[in-house]
């Protein structure tokens, strides 16, 4: 009996320690040691780019370069709908047909008026993996890239974030005013939750009209692995897919037999969230200390605070309103940018 009680007490102590350490483990997975990005051979890459160069959305559309394109979950796809054999609606991302979704938004500060070019891509899933650990395992995931232009239509800032609001990253350019950087910003490089990204992109040696932003997307997790500027002519070295561009609003009008349906839930407690988007690992490891049962679930980025669900980009519960991406000017201020 004494041995049993001792063992039981020991188990309780171990469980309490595990509960205490879970948040630390989850943060460790999110912020593993950063190392310089290594690019795979060209044979293991696929580039997606749009055609045309006149309209702003085409001119500044990034080139998305994915690793390991032989795995379907690494391919940029098209959100789609179908009826299952059980007669139920199913939302999925069709990896056989890539689409880049885009739209233009405007905002103004005391210093200037700005144009945001939004680009959104989707993948069928983040697969299950323990090594490396994919805390974001789930279906119907997405990635947003925002190009901020000043009143002269020069790109001053690139912002990337997953459609769950996770892994926010900023890369300023040489068109960014010197007094607009956050305090102590390091231009050489930055660590973003375990990924090493440039801290600055210099346009001084490039011809703006013939330059593209290239984004390397890590296989599996779909994290941004690297960003760089490159002449358009250099893209010929990649296996390239010329990709259709559609308005972001079309995501609410997916064809479904003889009707239309939305990529997002339109009513109930998950209104505004992507249908079929569930993140079991994030819910288990993070929801209880981040105070969000739906943490990590992909959602709609509304045009303003009256549209869609709160799109917070900080894990601090007290900073959710301030870090809401739907109010871009306030969002920038929260993260230290002084545009």
N, C-alpha and C positions, 0 to 999 in steps of 0.2 A: 504493500500500500504506500509506504513512504517513497519507494522508487517511482511508483506511478504518479504520485503528487508532484515529485520533483521534476519528472519528465514533462508533466502537464504544465507546470509553472515555467519550465524552460521553453516550451513551445509557445506559450503566451508572450514571453519576453521577446522571442525571435520574431513572432508575428508583429508585435508592436514596433520593433526595430525596422522590419520590412516596410510597414506602412509609413514610417517616418522617412525612410530612404527612397521610396518610390518617386517623389517629386525630383529628388536629386538625380536619380537614374534617368528620368525622362528628360531633364535638362541636359544631362550629359550626352544623350543621344542627339539632342537638337544642336549642341554646340561642341561637337567633337573637334579635336585639334585640327587647325587649318593647315593646309599645305598648298604650294603652288599648283594650279591646275595642269594636268597632263592631258594633251590632246591625243585621242586615238588615231591610228592610221586613217587616211582618207577612205579606204575601202570599208571602214566600219562606221561611216558617217553618211547622213542624208540631209540635204539642205532644202528648206521650203521658203520660197519667196514669191511675191506677187509681181505681176507685170505692170508696165506703165511707169511714167516718171513725172507726169505733169501735176496731177492732183496731189495735195499735201499728204493725204492718207497713203497713196502709193509711193510717193517720193521718200517718205520717212519710215515706211514699213520695215521692221527688222527682218533680217534673214535668220530663221530659226534652224539651227543645226542640231540634229538629234544623234545620240550614240546608239549603237546596236540596233539598226533598223530591221534586222531579221526577226526581232521580237515585236509582235504586233502591239503590245502595250506601250512601246516607245514611239509609235507613229502618231503624228497629228491626225485627228479624225474629225468627223462631223457629227454633232449631236443629232440623234434620230429617234424615231418612235415606231413601235410595231405592236401588234396584238399577239399575245402568246396563245398556245394551244388551249389554255384554260380560259381564254377570252378576256384576259387582263391586259391593260396597257403596260408596256415596258419601254423605259427610256434607256438608251445605250449610246455609246460613241462609236460610230462606224469607222474603223481604222483604214478601210479601203478607199476612202474619199476624203482628202484633207480640205479643211476650210479655215481661213483666218477671218475672224469677226472684228469689225472695227466701227468706230464712231468718233465724232469730234465734240469736245466740250470746251467751254470758255470759262475763265475766271479772272478776277481783277484784284489787285492789291493797291496799296498807296503808291507803289513804285512804278507799276506797269500793268498792262493788260496781257493776258496769256491765252494760248490755245493748247489744250491737251488732246493729243491723238491717242486714242485707246485701241489696243490690239489684244485680242483674246483668242487663245487656242485651247483645245481640249484633247485629252487622252482617255482611252477606255478605262484605264485603272492604274493604280500603283499596286504592284503585286506583293503578295506575302513574301517577306524575307527577314531572317534573323541576323544573318551576316552578309552584307551590312543590314542593320535593323531599319526597316521601313515603318516608322511610327505613323506615317500617313497612308497606310494601306487602305484602299477603298476604290470604289468605282466612280466613273463620270467626273474625273478631276480636271482642273484647268489652271491656266497661267495667264496673268494679265501683264502687259507691258504698256507703260504710259510715257509718251514722248512730250515733254513740255517745251513749247516754242514761245519765244518772247514776241513782242509786237513787230519785230522785223523778220519773223518766221525763222529764227535761228534756234536750234535745239540747245537748251541750257541745262536740262536735267532728264535723265532716264530713271524711271521708277519701275520696279518689278515686284509682283506679289502673286501668290497663288490664290485661286478663287475661294479659298477658305479664310483668306486674310493673313495667312502664315508667310513667314520668311520674307518680310519686307526688305527691300534693298534699294539704295539710291546710288547712282553714278552721275556726278556732275560733269560738265564739259567746260572747255575753254571759253565758251560764251557766257558762263555763269559770272555775274559780277563778284568782285573780290569780297565785298562786304556782305554777301548773301550766304556765305558758307556757314555751317554750324561751327561753334567754337571748337578749336583743336582738331579740325578735320584733317586727316592724313591723306594726301593725294596719291601716295605711292601705291598702297593697296589697303584692303579692308577685309576683315573676317566677318562673314554673314552666316551665323549658325553652322559653322564648320566648313563653309565654302570660302575660298579666297578669290575675291573679285577686285578689279582695279578701283582705285579711289578717285580716278580722274581720267577723262578722255580728251585728248588734245587734237583739235581740228586744224591747228595752224599749218600742218604739213599736208593737208588733204584739200581737194577741191570739193566743196560742199555738195554741189549738184551731182557729183559722181562718186559719192561715198555712202556706204551702207553700214548700219550697225549689225554686227554678227553676234549671235547669242548661242553659245554651246549649252545644250540641255543634257544633264546627266541621265544615263539610262536608269530605268527603274523608278527612282524617286521623282524625276522630272524637275529637279532643282536646277537653277541657273549655275553652271559650272564656270563660265567665263564670258566676258563681253569684250569686244574690240571693234575698232573702226577699220574698214577695208575698202579699197577701190572696187567698184562694181565688177570690173573686168576680172578680178581675182576669183570670183565665184564659179568660174568655168571649171575649176579643178574638182568641184564637188558633184556627186550624183544629185541633181537638182530637180525638184518638183515645182513647176509653176502652179501656184495655188490660188484657188478662187477666193475672193474677198467678199464677204457678205456683211450687212449691217448687224450690229449686236441685237437690235430689236427683233430680228428674225428668229432668235432663240425662243421667243414666246409664241411662235407660230410654226411649230414643226408639223410637217405633213403626217397624217395618220389615217390611212385609207381615204375615206371621203370627207374627212374633217381636219381640224387643226388642234394641236395641243401644245402645252408649254413645257420647256425644259425644267421649269421651276414649279414647285408646289404653289397653288393659287389660293388655298384656304387651309384652315386648321393650324395647329401649333408649329408646323414646319413651313408655313407660307414664306416664300422667298428663297427657300433652300432648294438645291438641285435635287430632283427626283432620283432616288436610288443612291444618294451620297450618304454613306455612313462610315465612320472612322472608329472601329472598335478599339484599337490600341490607344488612340488619343483620348477616347472616353474613359478607358480603364485607368490610364496613367496620369491624365491631366485634368479631367473635367472637375474633379472634386476639390482640387486646390485652386483652379482657375475660375471656379464658380460659373461654369458654363457647360451644361449637359450636352450641348451640340458642338462643342469645340472641335474644330477641324473639318466640320461638314462644309462642303462647297455651297456657295450661295450667289445670289444676284448682287452685282454692284450697282445700286441705284444711282440715278442722276443727281439726287439731292436727298436730304434727310427725311423727306416725305415719301420716298420711293424705295421700297424694298426693306430688307432687314439691316440692322446695325452692322456695318462692315468695319469692325475694329481691327487695328493692326498692332496693338500692344497687348501683351498678356497680363498687364497690370489691370486688375478689375476697376480701379479708380480712374483709369485713363481711357476707358472705352469710348466715351463721347469725344474726347479731345483727339483721339487717334483715328476717328471715323473717316475713311477714305472718300465718302460721299461729299464731304465739305473739304475740298482740296486745299483751299487757302489756309483754313484752320489746321488741317492735317499737316501741312508743311511746317507751320509755326510750331506745332507740338514737337516735331522731330528736329527742330532747330534751324530750319532753313528760313532765310529772310529775303525772299523774293519781293 
